[in-house]
Amino acid sequence: MATTSAASWRSETAPETAIPERVTRETAPPPRRQRSEGCVRLAANAIEGLTRISDVAEAGALRVRMPRGDGPALEGVFVNTAGGVACGDHFTIAVTAQAGAHVVLATPAAEKVYRSDGETAHIDVRLTVAAGARLDWLPQETLLFDAARLARRFTVDLAPDATVLAFEALAFGRVARGEEMLSGHLEDHWQVTRGGGLVYADALRLSGPIADLLRRPAVAAGNRALATFLYVAPDAEARLDEARALMEGAHSECGASAWNGLLAARWLAPDIDTLRRDAVAFLTAFRGAPMPRVWAL
């Protein structure tokens, strides 16, 4: 009985097109899938000391709901009915606080950004704050899963005497479940103009081996949760000592600086729970008001 090697058996029995088909499947780009898109446009004005909706529009998977409140501010909660963000999704939020209005915005839970097979998800936020108005941007953290890809832009346009208070937190994997964001892509761009002039710009870009990058001492020293706080207001620089005092006793690495009519603070922690406890204590005291009710859920 004749014998053949494994190599010769494969070449004799496999169809001639087997190898080209396999190469094509491995090298072809991932298929273009139907992705989620969402858009919310919200505007509010002041009427006899109370802030009320003057315009609202919703499209796609993004909604805004206004819980009833007893105070003069209008509270809005953005809800992503898609249940999260994945490759190629695109969400847009545009909010205008008209003269004298006070708007507080939040999300009901962490925004989850899931793994991508190639495409990058986009989240674009634009806030416009008119003369004498105030806008507090207080979403809960953004949770990035392994292989997630996200590009986010946060743009604020302020009148010279307007106020914006913004907080954003990022968590790289769920530490409590032993998960880690090993690789992926993140772009996070902030830009603030006041009276038409640029007063603040910040950009964070992490791409490729995210876990290895976060372990570098000059990047995050192994920490896997970070947050940025920005307060732009006529009294911002005068509140620097207060902000630093509120950070005393925090378990996160944190610090604050003030310049050019704004105050910026950052937190860096091993996990999002530690960061949330420190940040919520700071925000509650600094704002002189409790966090939006959805933060307690």
C-alpha positions as CSV (number, residue, x, y, z in Angstrom):
1,M,0.0,0.0,0.0
2,A,1.5,3.3,-1.0
3,T,2.0,6.0,1.6
4,T,2.2,9.8,1.3
5,S,3.4,12.5,3.6
6,A,0.9,14.8,5.3
7,A,2.0,17.7,3.1
8,S,1.4,15.7,-0.1
9,W,-1.9,14.4,1.1
10,R,-3.2,17.9,1.7
11,S,-2.1,19.0,-1.8
12,E,-3.6,16.0,-3.5
13,T,-7.0,16.1,-1.7
14,A,-7.7,19.8,-1.0
15,P,-9.5,21.7,-3.8
16,E,-7.3,24.1,-5.7
17,T,-9.2,27.1,-4.5
18,A,-8.9,26.3,-0.8
19,I,-5.8,28.4,-0.1
20,P,-6.9,31.5,-2.0
21,E,-10.3,31.4,-0.3
22,R,-8.7,31.3,3.1
23,V,-6.4,34.1,2.4
24,T,-9.3,36.2,1.1
25,R,-11.3,35.7,4.3
26,E,-8.4,36.5,6.5
27,T,-7.4,39.7,4.7
28,A,-10.8,41.1,3.8
29,P,-12.0,44.1,5.8
30,P,-14.8,43.4,8.3
31,P,-18.3,43.8,6.9
32,R,-20.1,47.2,7.1
33,R,-22.8,46.7,9.7
34,Q,-25.9,48.7,10.5
35,R,-24.9,50.9,13.4
36,S,-26.7,53.0,16.0
37,E,-27.0,56.7,15.5
38,G,-28.5,59.2,17.9
39,C,-28.9,62.9,18.2
40,V,-30.4,65.2,20.8
41,R,-30.8,69.0,20.5
42,L,-31.9,70.8,23.7
43,A,-32.3,74.5,24.6
44,A,-33.5,76.1,27.8
45,N,-34.3,79.6,28.8
46,A,-35.0,81.4,32.1
47,I,-38.5,82.6,32.9
48,E,-39.2,84.4,36.2
49,G,-36.2,82.8,37.9
50,L,-37.0,79.3,36.7
51,T,-35.3,77.4,33.8
52,R,-37.7,75.8,31.3
53,I,-37.3,73.9,28.0
54,S,-37.5,76.2,24.9
55,D,-36.6,73.6,22.3
56,V,-36.0,69.8,22.2
57,A,-35.4,67.4,19.3
58,E,-34.5,63.7,19.4
59,A,-33.5,61.2,16.7
60,G,-32.3,57.6,16.6
61,A,-31.2,55.9,19.8
62,L,-30.6,58.9,22.0
63,R,-33.2,60.5,24.3
64,V,-33.3,63.2,26.9
65,R,-35.7,63.1,29.9
66,M,-36.3,65.9,32.4
67,P,-37.1,64.6,35.9
68,R,-39.3,66.8,38.0
69,G,-37.2,69.0,40.3
70,D,-38.0,71.5,43.0
71,G,-35.1,73.9,42.3
72,P,-34.7,76.7,39.7
73,A,-32.4,74.6,37.5
74,L,-33.6,72.3,34.7
75,E,-32.2,68.8,35.1
76,G,-31.8,66.6,32.0
77,V,-30.8,63.0,31.7
78,F,-29.5,61.5,28.4
79,V,-30.5,57.9,27.7
80,N,-28.9,55.7,25.1
81,T,-31.7,53.2,24.2
82,A,-29.2,51.2,22.2
83,G,-27.8,50.0,25.5
84,G,-24.2,51.0,24.8
85,V,-21.8,52.1,22.1
86,A,-20.1,49.8,19.6
87,C,-18.0,50.0,16.5
88,G,-19.2,52.7,14.1
89,D,-21.9,54.1,16.3
90,H,-22.3,57.9,16.2
91,F,-24.0,60.0,18.9
92,T,-24.4,63.8,18.9
93,I,-25.6,66.1,21.7
94,A,-26.1,69.8,21.4
95,V,-27.3,71.9,24.3
96,T,-27.9,75.6,24.6
97,A,-28.4,77.4,27.9
98,Q,-29.9,80.7,27.0
99,A,-29.4,83.9,28.9
100,G,-29.9,83.5,32.7
101,A,-30.7,79.8,32.5
102,H,-29.3,77.0,34.7
103,V,-29.1,73.5,33.2
104,V,-27.8,70.4,34.9
105,L,-27.1,67.3,32.7
106,A,-26.4,63.7,33.6
107,T,-26.7,60.1,32.4
108,P,-28.5,57.3,34.3
109,A,-25.5,54.9,34.3
110,A,-22.1,54.3,32.9
111,E,-21.8,54.6,29.2
112,K,-20.4,51.3,28.0
113,V,-18.2,51.2,24.9
114,Y,-17.9,47.7,23.6
115,R,-15.2,46.0,21.5
116,S,-14.8,46.8,17.8
117,D,-13.8,44.7,14.9
118,G,-12.3,47.8,13.1
119,E,-14.6,50.9,13.1
120,T,-14.4,53.7,15.6
121,A,-17.4,55.0,17.5
122,H,-17.9,58.7,17.8
123,I,-19.5,60.8,20.5
124,D,-19.7,64.6,19.9
125,V,-21.0,67.0,22.5
126,R,-21.4,70.7,22.0
127,L,-22.5,73.1,24.8
128,T,-23.4,76.7,24.3
129,V,-23.8,78.9,27.4
130,A,-25.2,82.4,26.9
131,A,-24.8,85.5,29.0
132,G,-25.4,85.0,32.7
133,A,-26.2,81.3,32.2
134,R,-24.8,78.2,33.8
135,L,-24.5,74.6,32.6
136,D,-23.3,71.7,34.8
137,W,-22.2,68.7,32.7
138,L,-22.2,65.6,35.0
139,P,-22.4,62.3,33.1
140,Q,-21.5,59.1,34.9
141,E,-18.3,57.4,33.8
142,T,-17.5,56.0,30.3
143,L,-16.5,52.3,30.6
144,L,-14.2,51.0,27.9
145,F,-14.1,47.3,27.2
146,D,-11.2,45.4,25.7
147,A,-10.7,46.3,22.0
148,A,-13.1,49.3,22.2
149,R,-12.5,52.2,19.8
150,L,-13.8,55.6,20.7
151,A,-13.3,59.2,19.4
152,R,-15.0,61.8,21.5
153,R,-15.2,65.6,21.1
154,F,-16.4,67.9,23.9
155,T,-16.8,71.5,22.7
156,V,-18.0,74.5,24.9
157,D,-18.8,78.0,23.7
158,L,-19.3,80.5,26.6
159,A,-20.3,84.1,26.9
160,P,-17.8,86.2,28.9
161,D,-19.9,86.0,32.1
162,A,-21.3,82.5,31.7
163,T,-20.4,79.5,33.8
164,V,-19.7,75.9,32.8
165,L,-18.9,73.1,35.3
166,A,-17.9,69.8,33.5
167,F,-16.8,66.4,34.8
168,E,-15.9,63.3,32.8
169,A,-14.5,60.0,34.0
170,L,-13.0,57.1,32.1
171,A,-12.7,53.5,33.3
172,F,-10.4,51.1,31.4
173,G,-12.1,47.7,32.0
174,R,-14.2,46.5,34.9
175,V,-11.6,45.9,37.7
176,A,-14.2,44.3,40.0
177,R,-14.8,41.6,37.5
178,G,-11.1,41.0,36.7
179,E,-11.5,42.6,33.2
180,E,-8.8,44.7,31.5
181,M,-8.7,46.8,28.4
182,L,-5.7,45.2,26.8
183,S,-5.8,47.0,23.5
184,G,-8.0,49.5,21.6
185,H,-8.2,53.1,20.7
186,L,-9.2,56.3,22.5
187,E,-9.3,59.9,21.4
188,D,-10.7,62.5,23.8
189,H,-10.6,66.2,22.7
190,W,-11.8,69.1,24.8
191,Q,-12.1,72.7,23.5
192,V,-13.5,75.7,25.3
193,T,-14.0,79.2,23.9
194,R,-15.1,82.2,25.9
195,G,-16.3,85.4,24.1
196,G,-15.1,83.8,20.8
197,G,-11.5,83.2,22.1
198,L,-9.9,79.9,22.9
199,V,-9.3,79.5,26.6
200,Y,-8.8,75.7,27.0
201,A,-7.8,72.8,24.8
202,D,-6.9,69.3,25.9
203,A,-6.4,66.1,23.9
204,L,-5.8,62.5,25.1
205,R,-4.9,59.8,22.6
206,L,-4.2,56.2,23.6
207,S,-3.9,53.6,20.8
208,G,-2.7,50.0,20.5
209,P,-1.6,48.2,23.7
210,I,-3.7,50.2,26.2
211,A,-2.9,48.1,29.2
212,D,0.9,48.4,28.6
213,L,0.6,52.2,28.1
214,L,-1.4,52.7,31.3
215,R,1.3,50.8,33.3
216,R,4.0,53.3,32.3
217,P,4.9,55.7,35.2
218,A,4.6,58.8,32.9
219,V,1.1,57.7,31.7
220,A,-1.0,56.2,34.6
221,A,1.4,54.2,36.7
222,G,-0.9,51.2,36.5
223,N,-4.1,53.1,37.5
224,R,-7.2,52.3,35.4
225,A,-9.6,55.1,36.1
226,L,-9.1,58.8,35.4
227,A,-11.3,61.9,35.4
228,T,-11.2,65.6,34.4
229,F,-13.1,68.4,36.0
230,L,-13.3,71.9,34.4
231,Y,-14.8,75.0,35.9
232,V,-14.9,78.1,33.8
233,A,-16.5,81.1,35.5
234,P,-15.8,84.6,36.7
235,D,-14.8,83.3,40.1
236,A,-12.8,80.2,38.9
237,E,-9.3,81.3,39.9
238,A,-10.4,82.6,43.3
239,R,-11.7,79.1,44.2
240,L,-8.4,77.2,43.7
241,D,-7.5,77.0,47.4
242,E,-11.0,75.8,48.1
243,A,-10.7,73.1,45.5
244,R,-7.4,71.9,46.8
245,A,-8.7,71.8,50.3
246,L,-11.7,69.6,49.2
247,M,-9.2,67.1,47.7
248,E,-7.4,66.5,51.0
249,G,-7.9,63.0,52.3
250,A,-8.7,61.6,48.8
251,H,-7.6,58.0,48.0
252,S,-7.0,58.9,44.4
253,E,-4.1,60.8,43.1
254,C,-5.5,64.2,42.3
255,G,-4.6,67.9,41.9
256,A,-6.0,71.2,40.8
257,S,-4.7,74.3,38.9
258,A,-6.3,77.6,37.9
259,W,-5.3,80.1,35.2
260,N,-6.9,82.3,32.5
261,G,-10.3,82.4,34.3
262,L,-10.7,78.6,34.7
263,L,-10.0,75.9,37.2
264,A,-9.1,72.4,36.2
265,A,-8.7,69.2,38.3
266,R,-7.8,65.6,37.6
267,W,-8.1,62.3,39.4
268,L,-6.2,59.0,38.8
269,A,-7.3,55.9,40.7
270,P,-6.8,52.1,40.5
271,D,-10.5,51.5,40.0
272,I,-13.6,53.5,39.2
273,D,-15.2,52.9,42.6
274,T,-12.4,54.7,44.4
275,L,-12.4,57.6,41.9
276,R,-16.2,58.0,42.1
277,R,-16.2,58.3,45.9
278,D,-13.5,60.9,45.8
279,A,-15.0,62.8,42.9
280,V,-18.6,62.8,44.2
281,A,-17.4,64.2,47.6
282,F,-15.5,66.9,45.8
283,L,-18.3,67.8,43.3
284,T,-21.0,67.9,46.0
285,A,-19.0,70.2,48.2
286,F,-17.8,72.4,45.3
287,R,-21.2,72.8,43.7
288,G,-22.9,73.2,47.1
289,A,-25.6,70.9,45.9
290,P,-26.2,67.1,45.7
291,M,-25.4,65.2,42.6
292,P,-28.2,64.5,40.1
293,R,-30.5,61.8,41.5
294,V,-29.6,59.3,38.8
295,W,-26.1,59.1,40.3
296,A,-27.5,57.3,43.3
297,L,-29.1,54.5,41.3
